[in-house]
Each structure stands twice: as structure tokens, then as C-alpha cells.
Amino acid sequence: MKTMWKNVLGIVLVAAISAGAAVGTSAYLINKNQPVYSTTDSGNTFKQPIRLAGYNTVAAENTDFTMAAENTVHGVVHIKATTNAKQYADRGEQQYRDPIEEFFFGFGGRGGFQRPQPQPRIGAGSGVIISTDGYIITNNHVIDGADELEVTLNDNRKFAAKLIGTDPTTDIALIKIDAKDLPTIPFGDSEKLKVGEWVLAVGNPFNLTSTVTAGIVSAKGRGISMGSDKSKIESFIQTDAAVNPGNSGGALVNTKGELVGINTAIYSETGNFAGYSFAVPISIAGKVANDLKQYGTVQRAVLGVQIMSVGDIADQLGYPNLSSKLKEELTDLKSKIKVSEGACVADFAERSTAKEAGIEKGDVITAVNGAKVKSANALQEQISKYRPGDKVQVTVDRNGSTKTFNVELRNAQGSTTVVKGGGDSAEVLGAAFQALTNEQKREMGVSYGVEVTGVLNGKLKDAGIKKGFIIMVVNDQKVSTPEQLEKIVEKVLKGGADDRYIVVKGFYPNGRTKVYAIDLAE
């Protein structure tokens, strides 16, 4: 019995000494900033050293955000968007007669019950001053459908703003106020942003002006499927900087105070910040704003390809109830892919500049002008930086071999012609326009047309035309681009005072056709 207890006691002592040695060794190594290995009888469990606490780090508090914050809050504005409610009289509902009142007071009662009129709807957001003479970039959804726009600067000065142009595809809009010598935020390079880099979100959440929050870049090239419109360009900068309603259209800046994105969306089940926010990279937003300012509409370049992220092909093959034809096509594409990242060419448009250059179905696009492409979203981001007529080098992987093609980009109509919009005609009409995309044409069953993408005070609003209306014919002339519409209107404006009418024919996406006679005279 004594021998047994001695053996037990010996085992306990050996275990205690071993544990103490292990703890002491770990503490010593951590103090010395040396790697600590987890070992077993078979040797090292991990191929790479696993560091525990004690290694050198740079504390977050050593990063100074004050200069970036001070230099950017003055360049961010508050936007109030007012949508005037339609009067019931517009629908023949001005007077409502109460039958009980008529029983006691006779027909008409005491003049009839006046139905209370709806109040204007007011929305709020943010914007970023990008030029000293008053051009402001914001989100399309901030000003969408608004009849009046009011901008409040950081010094509390207020200005009425006019709409220059909108681009629902990227959710970017450009407005302007009549002011000079305004503070601006310099553009940075959003493509050089790194995951883990500190950024600041500057805006007006919940109408709290000049609010600054900090976070890091969580991901790049993120797509979040904002709605069902497949033509939308989504390659967001994802951050964990707190963004809430009212921040939309505000600035995302780096620690140098440079504008790297326009805050656009949050991921939330409640409507408020839940950990992630998304910004349109300034490489996209800046180009769109410049196009809207210079041409009145976006000069959008296309490759003429239908694309899928490499990872999505395997995912879609796993979907139940997949048609045999689609399954066969996806299986064929997958068999050609030899890389794990990139945008796979699934098909071509009718007039495809990429196909003409030599790119084939099943090729995986991996770079554009040397910029790496990891997904379909990333390819959209790269191409959106260019205009029709620009030439780019497209690198693809074809069955494991790398090939490079020189591609001249075109617009959706298959040409390199600059499409113009805006100008005096758009200002008179009080609206923004864009040509229908090929996808819109297919969905609507038309071969031409111009979409009304935004309406403020002007002749179109006075006539009753709303956002989303598809203009097909103006003065018996078919219109396919904003430029054609502009020429027709300008010709009428230059004519005599007795002949300043235009007749606009078109339809709304719900199929309702309309004809409007619009007097362009003052």
C-alpha cells in the first residue's frame, strides 16, 4: 500500500514540475518575444510558429485622426430633399361629402368635408464638395424624386441646389449650389487602399451635422445585391466605421484626409448600423461626377461580355432545379477554368469589342491594364473607370495559359461617340436622362428610348412626367440618346416664340403609355 501511494505521489510531483516548467518557459519566451510551439510526441503540430501575447504591435491610439477630421468636416454638407405631396385635387378627390352630415344639413352639408392635404415628404443625407464653385457629389437615392434641394454648409449657410445629373447604376448624383471659394476634399486613390487600413466616415447621421466615425477597411470589391437591377455596378469598399441614416452621400477619407469613397449603404436588419458599411470607391464616383459635369450624362464603357465570378459557377451548379441546358453550360465553363479568382466570360453581347479582340467564351479575365481582377464586381469597377474609345489591355487565363488582348472600349450602342446630355435643354426641362441599356431594351421589348432618371422643378415636372418615364419620340422623331433629345429641344428653343411646343411620347415601365404636350416658353 505504501509503495502504491509513493508511486501516485511521484506521478503527481512529476506532473506538477512539468507543468511549472512549461508555464515558466512560455512566460520566458513571451518576455523575449520568441515563438512558442505546441508540441506532441510526433513533433510540431503547426508548420509555422504560433505567437502568443507579447509580440510588438502598434497601438490604435497612436494613429492620429484629428488632422484628417479637421480638414474634411468643412467639405461635407447636409442635404435636405423635399418631395411635394400630390394634391388630392389632382385625382378629383378634393371634396368628400359625409352622408350623415348631408342628412342633417342637406346636400352639401356645411360646404363639404375638406380632406386634409398630405404634407411634403422630407429626406436628409450628406454630400461632398468637390469643387470650389459649388459642385457637390452625393448618392442618387438621397435626391431621388425630390422637388427641392437645400444644402447646409458646415458654417450653417444654406443654399438651394439644382440637379446636374444622376447615375442610378452607381447610385451617384451631382448637384450644384451658387457659391464661391468653398472648402473641398482632395481625391485620394481608392485602389491603393488596403484591407485593415484606417478610414473615417464623415457625414450627418440622424441630422447630427459634422459627425466623424473611425474604422478599418474590412474588404474591397464587395457586392451586396442592392435591388434586382443587374446593370448596377457594385464594387464597394466595406468598412466597420459607424454609418447610419443621413450618412448617405458623405465622405469616406483616409488618415491623410483624402477622399477615397462615398458612403452609400449599410448592412442592417434594423435600418441602423449593425457593424458594416459600404462606400462607392472614388475611382468610380469621381469619374461619374466628372462625366455628369462635363457631358450631362455618364460615358459608360463596356466590354460586351456577360461575366460570372469564378467562385459563383461552382455555387450555381449546386442549385436545385437547375435546367439541364444551364447545367451543361456551367459544367462546360467550369471545365475550362484553371484559376481560383477572376471574372469568367460566360457569353457575349450582340456587338462585343472583347470578342472582336480575340477573347473567347470560358476565358477568365484576371487583370485590366495590370490591375488585378478577382471577381465580376472587380471587373465592373475597373471598366467603369474608362470611357468609350479608351484602349485597355485585358489579361485572361485560357485553360491555364495567360494571354493579353488590346481592347478598344465602346458604349452600350456599340460606338465610341461621346453621348451628351444636360446643357440648357436639360436645365429647361428640369430633368436628367440616360440612354436605355441593352438589358433594359430586352426587358421592355424596345430597340431605342431615353429614360428620365431624375426630375426637379422644370417643364417635365410641370407637365406631369415622373422619374422612370421612357421617352420614345419627341416631335415625331425617335430618340435613343440624351444627345438626340437635347438637339431636338435646342432647335425648338431657338425657334420663334409662337412655336415652342414639344410633343413627347413614351411609356412607364408598368406599360402605361402617355403623350405630353410641353410648352417650353417662359
C-alpha positions in Angstrom: 0.0 0.0 0.0 2.8 2.4 0.9 4.5 1.6 -2.3 1.4 2.4 -4.3 0.9 5.8 -2.6 4.6 6.6 -3.2 4.1 5.9 -6.9 1.0 8.1 -7.1 2.8 10.9 -5.2 5.7 10.6 -7.6 3.4 10.9 -10.7 1.7 14.0 -9.2 5.1 15.6 -8.4 6.4 14.9 -11.9 3.2 16.4 -13.5 3.5 19.5 -11.3 7.1 20.0 -12.1 6.4 19.5 -15.9 3.5 22.0 -15.8 5.6 24.5 -13.9 8.4 24.2 -16.4 6.1 24.6 -19.3 4.5 27.7 -17.9 7.8 29.2 -16.9 9.3 28.5 -20.4 6.3 30.0 -22.1 6.5 33.1 -20.0 10.2 33.5 -20.6 9.8 33.1 -24.3 6.9 35.6 -24.4 9.0 38.0 -22.5 11.8 37.6 -25.0 9.4 37.9 -27.9 10.2 34.4 -29.1 7.8 32.0 -30.9 6.1 29.4 -28.8 5.4 26.0 -30.3 2.7 23.5 -29.3 4.4 20.1 -29.4 3.3 16.5 -29.1 5.2 13.2 -29.2 5.1 13.3 -33.0 6.8 16.8 -33.2 5.5 20.2 -34.0 1.7 20.4 -34.6 2.0 23.7 -36.6 4.3 24.2 -39.5 4.6 27.9 -38.7 5.5 29.3 -35.3 2.4 30.4 -33.3 3.0 33.6 -31.4 1.1 34.2 -28.2 0.7 37.6 -26.4 3.8 39.7 -26.0 4.8 40.5 -29.6 5.3 44.1 -30.7 2.2 45.9 -32.1 1.3 49.4 -32.9 -1.5 50.6 -30.6 -4.6 52.1 -32.3 -4.4 55.2 -30.2 -1.1 56.1 -31.8 -3.0 56.8 -35.1 -3.9 60.5 -35.1 -7.3 61.2 -36.8 -7.6 64.8 -35.7 -5.9 66.4 -38.8 -8.0 64.3 -41.2 -11.2 65.1 -39.4 -10.4 68.9 -39.2 -9.6 69.0 -42.9 -12.7 67.2 -44.1 -15.7 68.2 -42.0 -15.9 71.6 -43.8 -16.1 69.8 -47.1 -19.1 67.7 -46.2 -22.6 69.2 -46.4 -26.1 68.4 -45.2 -28.7 67.9 -47.9 -32.5 68.3 -47.3 -34.5 66.7 -50.1 -38.2 67.8 -50.2 -40.8 65.9 -52.2 -44.0 67.9 -52.6 -47.0 65.7 -52.0 -49.6 65.4 -54.8 -52.8 67.2 -54.0 -56.0 65.2 -53.9 -57.4 67.6 -56.4 -55.1 66.1 -59.0 -57.1 62.9 -58.7 -60.6 64.6 -58.4 -60.8 63.9 -54.7 -60.7 67.4 -53.3 -64.3 67.3 -51.8 -65.5 64.5 -49.7 -69.2 64.6 -48.7 -70.3 63.0 -45.4 -73.7 61.3 -45.9 -74.6 61.8 -42.2 -73.8 65.4 -42.4 -75.9 65.7 -45.5 -78.9 64.0 -43.7 -78.8 66.8 -41.1 -77.7 69.8 -43.0 -78.9 69.0 -46.6 -76.9 68.3 -49.7 -73.5 69.8 -49.4 -73.8 70.0 -45.6 -71.8 72.9 -44.3 -69.8 73.1 -47.5 -68.4 69.6 -47.6 -65.7 68.0 -45.5 -62.2 69.2 -46.6 -60.0 66.2 -46.7 -56.7 67.1 -45.0 -53.9 67.5 -47.5 -50.8 65.3 -47.2 -47.6 67.0 -46.0 -44.4 67.2 -48.1 -42.0 64.3 -47.6 -38.6 65.4 -46.4 -35.5 63.3 -46.6 -31.9 64.0 -45.5 -28.5 62.9 -46.4 -24.9 64.2 -46.9 -22.8 65.4 -49.8 -19.2 66.2 -50.6 -18.0 69.4 -52.1 -15.7 68.6 -55.0 -15.1 72.0 -56.5 -14.7 75.5 -55.0 -17.6 76.8 -57.3 -20.2 74.6 -55.7 -20.4 71.2 -57.3 -21.4 68.5 -54.8 -21.3 64.8 -55.1 -23.9 62.7 -53.3 -26.0 59.5 -53.6 -28.7 59.2 -56.2 -31.1 57.8 -53.5 -30.6 60.9 -51.4 -32.1 63.2 -54.0 -34.2 60.7 -55.9 -37.7 62.1 -56.7 -37.1 65.4 -54.8 -38.7 68.6 -56.0 -36.5 70.9 -53.9 -32.9 70.5 -52.6 -31.4 72.6 -49.8 -27.8 72.4 -48.9 -26.4 73.4 -45.5 -22.7 74.0 -45.2 -20.7 73.3 -42.1 -20.7 77.0 -41.3 -24.6 76.9 -41.3 -25.0 78.8 -44.6 -27.9 77.5 -46.6 -28.3 77.3 -50.4 -30.9 76.0 -52.9 -29.3 73.3 -55.1 -30.0 72.3 -58.7 -29.7 68.8 -60.1 -26.8 68.4 -62.7 -27.2 64.7 -63.3 -27.8 61.3 -61.8 -26.5 57.8 -62.3 -28.7 55.1 -60.7 -26.3 52.4 -61.9 -23.6 53.6 -59.4 -26.0 55.4 -57.1 -24.2 58.7 -57.7 -25.6 62.1 -58.3 -24.2 65.6 -58.9 -25.8 68.8 -57.7 -24.7 72.4 -57.6 -25.1 75.4 -55.4 -24.4 79.0 -56.3 -21.4 79.8 -54.2 -17.6 80.5 -54.5 -14.4 79.7 -52.6 -15.9 76.7 -50.9 -13.7 74.2 -49.0 -13.1 70.9 -50.8 -11.8 67.4 -50.0 -8.9 66.3 -52.2 -9.3 63.0 -54.1 -7.2 60.0 -52.9 -6.5 56.7 -54.7 -9.1 54.2 -53.6 -7.3 51.4 -55.5 -4.3 51.8 -53.1 -6.5 51.3 -50.0 -5.5 48.1 -48.1 -7.7 45.9 -46.0 -7.0 46.8 -42.4 -6.3 50.5 -43.2 -7.9 53.1 -41.0 -10.6 55.3 -42.6 -13.0 57.9 -41.4 -16.7 58.3 -42.3 -17.8 62.0 -42.3 -21.5 62.9 -42.6 -24.7 63.9 -40.9 -26.4 60.8 -39.3 -29.8 61.4 -37.8 -29.3 65.1 -38.8 -26.4 65.4 -36.4 -24.1 67.6 -38.5 -20.3 67.2 -38.9 -20.1 63.7 -37.4 -16.9 61.7 -37.7 -16.5 58.0 -37.0 -13.5 55.8 -37.5 -13.0 52.2 -38.6 -10.9 50.0 -40.9 -11.3 48.8 -44.4 -12.9 45.3 -43.9 -13.0 44.3 -47.6 -12.8 45.6 -51.1 -14.7 44.9 -54.3 -17.7 43.8 -52.3 -21.1 43.3 -54.0 -24.2 43.4 -51.8 -27.0 43.0 -54.4 -28.8 46.3 -53.7 -32.0 45.5 -55.6 -32.9 43.5 -58.6 -31.2 45.7 -61.3 -28.5 43.6 -62.8 -27.0 46.6 -64.5 -25.9 48.1 -61.2 -22.2 48.5 -60.6 -21.3 47.2 -57.2 -17.7 47.0 -56.1 -17.9 48.6 -52.7 -15.3 49.4 -50.1 -16.6 47.7 -46.9 -15.7 49.2 -43.6 -16.7 48.9 -39.9 -16.8 52.7 -39.5 -20.3 53.5 -38.0 -22.6 54.8 -40.7 -26.3 55.5 -40.1 -29.3 57.0 -42.0 -28.2 60.5 -43.0 -24.6 59.5 -43.7 -25.5 58.5 -47.3 -23.6 60.7 -49.8 -21.0 61.6 -47.2 -17.2 61.2 -47.3 -15.0 58.2 -46.6 -11.5 59.5 -46.1 -8.1 58.0 -45.3 -5.9 59.3 -42.5 -4.4 61.9 -44.8 -7.8 63.5 -45.2 -8.1 62.3 -48.8 -11.5 61.3 -50.3 -11.5 57.6 -51.1 -15.2 56.8 -51.2 -18.8 58.0 -51.0 -20.7 56.3 -48.1 -23.7 54.6 -49.6 -25.2 51.7 -47.7 -25.2 49.7 -44.5 -25.8 46.1 -43.8 -28.6 46.0 -41.2 -31.7 44.2 -40.2 -33.0 47.1 -38.2 -32.2 50.1 -40.5 -29.4 51.3 -38.2 -25.7 50.5 -38.1 -25.0 46.8 -37.4 -21.3 46.5 -38.0 -20.7 47.0 -41.7 -21.0 50.0 -44.1 -20.3 50.3 -47.8 -18.9 53.1 -49.9 -18.6 53.6 -53.7 -14.8 53.9 -54.4 -13.8 57.4 -55.6 -12.3 55.8 -58.7 -15.8 55.1 -59.8 -17.7 58.0 -58.1 -15.2 60.7 -59.3 -15.3 59.5 -62.9 -19.1 59.5 -62.8 -19.3 63.0 -61.3 -16.8 64.3 -63.9 -18.9 62.9 -66.7 -22.1 64.4 -65.3 -20.4 67.8 -65.1 -18.7 67.7 -68.5 -21.3 65.8 -70.6 -24.5 65.8 -68.6 -24.6 62.0 -68.7 -22.2 59.2 -67.9 -19.9 58.0 -70.6 -20.1 54.3 -69.8 -17.7 51.9 -71.5 -18.5 48.2 -71.9 -16.5 45.1 -72.9 -19.6 43.5 -74.4 -19.3 40.4 -72.2 -21.6 38.5 -69.8 -19.5 37.6 -66.8 -19.5 35.4 -63.7 -17.2 35.3 -60.7 -15.2 32.1 -60.8 -16.5 31.0 -57.4 -20.1 31.6 -58.4 -20.0 29.0 -61.1 -19.5 26.1 -58.7 -22.1 27.6 -56.3 -24.7 27.8 -59.1 -24.1 24.2 -60.1 -25.2 23.2 -56.7 -28.6 24.9 -57.0 -31.6 22.6 -57.1 -34.0 22.5 -60.1 -31.2 23.8 -62.4 -32.3 23.3 -66.1 -30.3 20.7 -67.9 -29.2 23.3 -70.5 -27.9 25.7 -68.0 -26.2 22.9 -66.0 -24.5 21.8 -69.2 -23.3 25.3 -69.9 -22.0 25.9 -66.4 -20.2 22.5 -66.4 -18.5 23.3 -69.7 -17.4 26.7 -68.3 -16.1 25.1 -65.1 -14.0 22.5 -67.1 -12.1 25.4 -68.8 -11.3 27.3 -65.6 -7.8 26.7 -64.2 -7.6 29.6 -61.7 -9.4 30.3 -58.4 -10.1 34.0 -59.0 -11.3 36.2 -61.8 -14.3 37.0 -64.0 -15.3 34.2 -66.3 -16.6 35.2 -69.7 -20.0 33.3 -69.9 -21.2 34.9 -73.1 -21.0 37.9 -75.4 -23.3 40.8 -76.3 -24.5 41.2 -79.9 -21.7 43.7 -80.7 -18.8 42.8 -78.5 -15.5 44.6 -78.7 -14.0 41.9 -76.5 -15.0 39.1 -78.9 -13.6 41.1 -81.8 -10.3 41.4 -79.9 -10.0 37.6 -79.6 -11.4 36.9 -76.2 -13.3 33.6 -76.1 -16.1 32.1 -74.0 -14.6 30.4 -71.0 -11.7 32.8 -70.7 -11.1 34.1 -67.2 -10.3 37.8 -67.0 -7.6 38.3 -64.4 -6.4 41.9 -65.0 -7.2 45.1 -66.8 -4.2 47.4 -67.6 -2.3 45.5 -64.9 -4.9 46.0 -62.2 -5.8 42.6 -60.7 -9.3 41.4 -61.2 -10.5 38.9 -58.6 -14.3 38.8 -59.3 -17.0 40.1 -61.6 -17.5 43.1 -59.3 -13.9 44.0 -59.6 -14.0 43.8 -63.4 -17.0 46.2 -63.3 -15.0 48.6 -61.1 -12.0 48.6 -63.5 -14.0 49.1 -66.7 -16.2 51.8 -65.1 -13.0 54.0 -64.8 -12.8 54.3 -68.6 -14.8 55.9 -71.4 -15.8 54.7 -74.8 -12.9 55.0 -77.1 -10.3 54.2 -74.4 -8.0 51.3 -75.2 -7.1 48.8 -72.4 -5.1 45.7 -72.0 -7.2 42.7 -70.8 -5.3 39.8 -69.4 -7.1 36.4 -69.4 -6.3 32.8 -68.3 -7.3 30.4 -71.1 -7.0 26.8 -70.0 -4.1 27.6 -67.8 -2.3 29.9 -70.3 -2.0 33.6 -69.8 -3.0 35.8 -72.8 -3.3 39.6 -73.2 -5.6 41.4 -75.6 -5.8 45.0 -76.6 -9.4 46.1 -76.5 -11.0 49.4 -77.6 -13.9 50.0 -75.3 -17.3 51.1 -76.7 -20.6 52.3 -75.3 -23.8 50.3 -75.0 -24.8 51.4 -78.5 -21.6 49.9 -79.9 -19.8 53.1 -80.8 -17.1 55.4 -79.3 -19.1 58.6 -79.8 -19.4 60.9 -76.8 -23.0 60.9 -75.7 -24.1 64.3 -74.4 -26.9 65.3 -72.1 -27.7 68.2 -69.9 -26.9 71.7 -71.1 -29.6 74.4 -71.5 -32.2 72.0 -72.7 -31.9 69.7 -69.7 -32.0 72.8 -67.4 -35.2 74.0 -69.0 -36.8 70.5 -68.8 -35.6 70.2 -65.2 -34.6 66.6 -65.6 -31.7 64.1 -66.1 -31.7 61.5 -68.8 -29.8 58.4 -69.8 -30.0 56.0 -72.8 -31.6 52.6 -72.2 -29.1 49.8 -71.6 -29.3 46.7 -73.8 -30.7 44.8 -70.8 -33.5 47.4 -70.3 -34.3 47.2 -74.0 -34.7 43.4 -73.8 -36.8 43.6 -70.7 -39.1 46.3 -72.2 -39.2 44.9 -75.7 -38.0 48.1 -77.4 -35.0 48.9 -79.5 -34.5 52.6 -78.5 -35.5 55.1 -75.9 -34.3 57.5 -73.2 -35.0 57.1 -69.5 -35.9 60.0 -67.2 -33.6 59.3 -64.3 -34.4 62.4 -62.2 -36.9 65.2 -62.1 -36.7 68.6 -60.3 -38.5 71.8 -61.0 -38.9 72.4 -64.7 -41.0 71.8 -67.7 -41.2 68.0 -67.4 -42.4 68.2 -63.8 -45.0 70.8 -64.8 -46.3 68.5 -67.5 -46.6 65.6 -65.0 -43.7 63.5 -66.2 -42.1 61.4 -63.5 -38.9 59.7 -62.9 -38.7 56.4 -64.8 -40.7 57.6 -67.8 -39.3 56.2 -71.1 -39.2 58.8 -73.8 -39.5 57.2 -77.3 -40.5 60.0 -79.6 -40.2 63.8 -79.5 -41.8 65.8 -82.2 -42.2 62.7 -84.3 -38.5 61.9 -84.1 -37.2 58.7 -82.4 -34.7 59.4 -79.6 -32.1 56.8 -78.5 -29.7 59.1 -76.6 -29.9 62.2 -74.3 -27.9 64.0 -77.0 -30.7 63.4 -79.6 -33.2 64.7 -77.2 -31.1 67.8 -76.4 -30.7 68.6 -80.1 -34.5 68.5 -80.7 -35.2 70.7 -77.7 -32.5 73.2 -78.5 -33.8 73.5 -82.0 -37.3 74.3 -80.6 -35.8 76.8 -78.1 -34.1 78.7 -80.9 -37.3 78.9 -82.9 -39.9 81.6 -82.8 -41.9 82.4 -79.7 -45.1 81.2 -81.3 -43.7 77.7 -81.9 -42.1 76.5 -78.7 -44.0 73.3 -78.1 -42.7 69.7 -78.0 -44.8 66.6 -78.0 -43.3 63.8 -76.0 -44.5 60.2 -76.5 -43.4 57.3 -74.3 -44.4 54.9 -71.5 -43.8 54.0 -67.9 -42.2 50.6 -67.1 -45.6 49.3 -65.9 -46.8 49.6 -69.6 -48.9 52.7 -69.3 -48.3 54.9 -72.4 -48.5 58.6 -72.3 -48.4 61.6 -74.6 -47.4 65.1 -73.2 -47.5 68.4 -75.0 -45.0 70.7 -73.3 -44.7 74.5 -73.7 -41.1 75.5 -73.5 -41.9 79.2 -73.4 -41.2 81.0 -70.1 
